[in-house]
């Protein structure tokens, strides 16, 4: 005996839950399968930033050379562990192939349009009952710089963002401190991205979960073991909690999506990119505006009841160990802003990185009733709602709100 659903979403992070939300809005009977619930999700410990400012893909000129340069620095913000894994070597080759100015120019309008539409969708979701406490704040983002090198990079990004139609301000040190007096980091200036926003990602997930359950969705804590196929369709999912049949299936398990897709003979070019964060409880955050320290590559996000400090990007497979040396720059910033931060444990999570910095959103060619939603890298929260909406449109067979060709699952 098995339970039957219109759509089964595998994955309960912000991407999976956003997909389930928009599918339910379409009237679908939705099943959400998630292994371990929130314990493994990158959605729960990330910076909580909604960042139209992040229009440059991770695969940008100079990234590989920086990674090589930083190999011997235990506190470097980027770490690439040498590996002989064929999948990793292929991913790295594809990544390097996309580290060009032409690819950046191609990606900028795509990431801009995704982010701005998603920001609009956040406003609509967070205006609903049950989302009052998720902390959605339209306070912008300060990209702080101290060194001349970081200032140059920041101003180049500002020019690019302005050319793309985003609203920014170039500020000197005094202007930055006038806008956000609580900045304690040593700086020479900043770029203020006015359209960026933030929220508490775990509270947002909990609110989505409650709304989905109230709407009739079923959430099951289970691991997918296998798929049952008939011709060009997947008919059922076998899990540790039983067998489930579904007309459509969405694979949204972040960095673990390639493992699931491989059961269907589909390759998905995603590698886990480990990041760290430290969340310090506070009665009232001193900062109002989220910040990114361009020199240290550390994020600081005020959230309801806490301030979260995050950073690092380590490509070293599913190594869940925490290297406190790499967390040191994050801890130094936490200590500068919050008393008692040394007692807070370091969190680590895996962000699903694609080799070209664009997500995978679309159907599996061999099985058109199976859809993939992953590869969002460090922009999972930002792109959650827009990904959910696009998946719901694809599942229903309607025209999509944005061109989804750049997100083809079979690209590369």
N, C-alpha and C positions, 0 to 999 in steps of 0.2 A: 504494500500500500504506500502511496506517496501523495503529498500535497501538491496542488497545481496552482500556478500563478501566471499572471500576464507577463510580468518581468521579474527576473531575479537579478539583483545587484550584488555582486561579490565584492565586499570591501565597505567598511563602515567609517572611513576617514571623511574629510571634508568633501572630497570629490565624489565618493560613493554616496554619501548622504545627500549631497546636492542633486545628484542624478535621481535618486529615489524621490526627492521632494518634487522635482519637476515632472517626473513620470506619474506620480500620484496626482499632481494637478491636471494631468491629461486624462485622469480617470482610470489609470491602470491599478490592478491589484498587485502590490509590490511585496516581494520578499527581499530582505537584506541578510546576507550571510557574511559574518565577520569572525575571523579567528582571533580570540583574545580580546575582542572589543577594543577599548582605547589603549590598551597597554603598549601596543607596538606602533600606534599611529603617529606619523610625523606631524599630524594635524594638532596634536595636543600640546606640544612643547615648542612650537615655532614662534616667530616674532609677532605674529598676529597683524602684520602690516598688509594693507591693501594698496598696491603700489603701481599706479599708472606710470610713475617715474621710471620703472624698470623696463625700459624699452630696448635695452641692449641685451642680446642673448648671452648666455654664459660662454658660448663658443664665439669669442671675439679675438681679434688680433692680439698676440702677445701673451695669451693665457698660458699656453704650453711652456713658453720660455720662463715665465714667472714660476710655474710649478717646478721646473727643473732647478731654478735658482734657489727655491725655498726648501728643496729636499732635505738639506742638512740643518735647517732651522727648526728646532722642536716647537717653537711658538708660531710658526708660519700659519697664515689664515687658509692657505691652500696646500693640500698634501695629496700627492698621487703616488700610491704604493706600487712599485714595479711588480708586474704579474705576468706569468706566461699563459694565463687563461685565454683561449682563442676568442671567446666572447668579449672579454675585456680588451684584448688587442684590437679586435675589429671596431669596438666602440671608440677606442682612443684614436684609431686611424680616421674614422668618420668625424670625430670631434675636431681633429686637426684640420681635416679637409674643409670644415665649415668656419674655421677661424680666419675669415677674410673680411675686408671692408665691404665687398659686394654682398656678402651674406648678412652683415649687420644692416645695410641699407634695405635689403629685402625684408628683414624681420621686424624692423622698427614699426612700420604702419600696422603690421599684423598684431604685434604685442600691444600696441597702443589701443587698437580697436577692441581687442579682447578685454583688456583691463578696464577701459572706460565703460563698456557695456556691463561688465561684471559689477563695477562700482554702483551703477544705476540699479542693478538687480539686488544688490545688498540693501540699498535704501528701501526697496519695496518689501523685501523679506523682513527686515528689522522693524518695519512699521506695523507688523502683524502682532496680535496679542501673543505673549509668551516670549518675546524677544526684547523686552524692555531692559533687561539687565545684562545684555551681552557686551555693552560698552562701545557700540559703534560711535566713533568720533571722527568728525571731518576737520581735523586740526592740521592737516598737511604733514610734510616730512622735511626735517632739516638734515641735509647732507653736509656734515661738518668736516672742515679740513684744517690741518695744522702746517704741514710741510708744503713747500713749493710744488713738489711732485704731485701730491694729492690735490692741491689747488688747481693745478693745470688739468688733471683728469676731471675734476668736478666741473670746471668751466667748459670743458669740451662736451661733457654730458649735458650741461645746461644749454649749450648751443644746439645740440642735437634735439633735445626735448622741445626747445622753443620752435625749431624748424618743423617739428612734428605737430605743432599746435597746442602743446601743453603750456600751462600757466606756471611760470617760475619767477623767482627773484634772486638776484645775485647780491649777497649781503657781506659787508665787512664784519670784523669782530664785534664792534660796538652795536651795529644794527642787529646782529644775531642775538646778542645778549639782551637787547631791548625787546626783541620778539619773544625770547625764551630766557628769562633771567636765571632759571634753575640749572643751566648748562654749567657743569663743573670741569669738563674736559678742557685742556689747553687747546685753543683754536686761534686761527688767524681770520677765519671767515666761514661762509657756508653758501649753499644753494638751497633755497626754500621751494619745495615742490608743493604748490597750493592744493592740488587736487587729490593728493594721497589721503588715506584714512587708516583707521586701525580698529581692532576689536579684540575681545578675549576669545581666542579660537575654541577653547574647550567649552566655554559657556555657550558659544554659538552652536557647536555640535550637539550639546545637550538639548538646546531649544529645538533644533531641527529634529532630533530623535523624538522628543515629546510630541511634536506636531505630527510626525509621521505615524506614530503609534495611535494618536487620537484619530487620525484619518483612516485607520484600518490596516496599516502596514504591519508585517510580521518581521521581527528581528530575531535571528537565530545565531547563537554562538557556536560556530562549527567551522571545520577545515574542509575544503574541497578535496576529495580523493580522486574523482574521475568524472568524465562526461560521457553520456550515452548519445551516440550519433545515429542518424538515419539519413542516408544520402547527404544532402548539403545542409542539413539542419542538426543542431544540437537539441535533443529532446528532453534530457533530464540531467540533473547534477547529483552525484553520489557524494555524501559528506559524512563526517563523523557523527552527525546527528540524524542521519537518515537520507532518504531519496526524495528529491523535489523535481517536479516537472514544471517547465516554464516555456511560454511561447518565444520570449526574447531573453537574452542574457547580457549583462553588462559586467565586464571585468575592470574593476577599479581598485585594485589592491596595491597601488603605489609601486614601490620598488620590487614587490613580489609578483607583479603582473606578468613579467616574462616567463616565470615558472609555470603559471597557470596557462598562459597562451601556448606554451610549448606542448601541453597535453593535447592541443588541437593542431599541432604541426605549424603553428604560427610563431615566427620570430618577432620579438619586440625589442628594439635597441634601447634598453634602459639599464643604467647602472645605479646602484645605491650610493648616494652622496651624503655621508654622515655629517651632521651638524650638532653643536652643543648649545645648551641654554641653561641659565640660572634664573630662577624665579623667586624674587624676594618679597615676602608679604609686607605690605605697608598699609597703614590706616588710610592715608591719602597720598597718592604719588605726587612728589614735588614737581616733576616734569609734567608739562601739558602736551608738548609736541614730541612725537616719536623722532628719534635721531638715528642716523647711521654715521659712524666715525670712519671717514674715508681712509685715514692712515692706519688705524688698528683693525679695520674691517669688522667692527663690532656694532650690533644693533641695540638700541635701548627703546623699549616700548612701555609707556605707562598704560596699565590696564586696571579694571575694577579690582581694588584690593591688593595690587601688587605692581612691581616693575619687573619686566623680563629683559634680561641681557642675553644676547645670542651671537653666534658667529661660527667660523670655521667651515671648511668644505673639504672633506677627506674622501678620496676615491680609493677605498681599500676593501671592497667587497662588503659582506655582511659581518664585519668585525664590530661587535657591539661593545667592546671594551672601551673604557673612558681613559684617555691619555690626559692627565691633569696638566701636563706641560702645554698642551694645545688649548686648554681651557684657561690658562693663566691670563692672557689679555682680557678675556671676558671677566674674570674674577677681579682684576685690577679696577675695571670700570665699575663693577658692582660695589666694590669697597669704597670707591670715591663718592658714590651716590647714596648708599644704604648701609646703616649700621647693622651688624649681625649677619651680613651676607656670607661670611666665611662658614657659617653653620649650615648653609643650604647646599643640598646635594646637586651635582651636575647631572643634567638630563642629556641623553643622546638619542637621536632619531635618524632614520634614513629617508632622504628625499629622492624621488625618482627622477634622475637626470637623463634627458635625451641628448644625443650627440650634436644636435643643431640648435638646442635651446628652445624648441617649440614642442608643445604637447602632442600626444597621439590621441586623436578623437575621431573614431569612425568604426566601421564594420570590418570584420575579418573576411577577406575575399573568399576563402574556401567555405565559410559558414556565415552567410549574410545575416542570420538572426543572432549573431554574437557581436557585441560592440566592445571596444577598448577605450578606456579613459585614463590615461596615465602620462608620465613624462613631463610633469609640470615643474620639476626642479624646485627652486626656492619660492615659487609663485603659486603653490597649491591653494592657499587660502584666497589669494587674490582672484584666481581663476576658477574657484569652486562653482559659484552660481552660473557663470556663463557656460562652463563645461556641462553642467547639469541640464541647462536649457537646450544646448545644442544636441546632447545625447537624446533628450526627450523628443526633439524635432526629428532626429534621424530615425529613432525607433518607430515613431508614428508615420514616417514616410512623407512628412511635410517639408516644404522648402525651409532651409535653415536661415536663421537671422544673420549669419555671417558666412562667408565662403569657407567651407571646411577642407578644401583641397590641400592647403598647406599642412594639415594635420593627419594626412593619410597614414594609416597604420603600416602600410607596406612600403613607405618611402625609404630612401637611402639605397 
